[in-house]
């Protein structure tokens, strides 16, 4: 199951991308597909036809995992 994630890179804007599996603690890099800025625009430091990028983990501050569509549809307890 692919995950949508937000990578917070040191000294750069956040990057939204997809990964097949989340990185494990011993991983030294993360391979992502379809990288783009949070607003959907292309990343200025990548060539136009790039679909996959490998980022070294030491350059990342943290990674956010975005909810899937199924998780967004779950209705939680609402108190009225």
C-alpha positions, 0 to 999 in steps of 0.5 A, a space after each residue: 500500500 503506497 503512503 503519501 508523505 511530507 518530507 521536511 528537508 533541512 534548509 528547503 521547502 517541504 516535499 510531498 511524495 509517495 513511498 511503497 513502505 515507510 522507512 525503518 530506523 536503520 535506513 540511511 536513505 528514503 526512495 520516493 516517487 512523484 516528488 513535488 512541493 506542498 502546493 503541487 508545483 515542481 521542485 526547482 532543483 529537479 529535472 522535469 522528467 524525474 519521477 523517483 528521488 532518493 533522499 539521504 536520511 541525515 538531511 531530513 528533519 522529520 517525515 509526516 505520514 498523510 492519512 489515506 482516503 479510507 482513514 479520512 472517511 472514518 467518523 469519530 465520536 462527536 459530542 453535541 
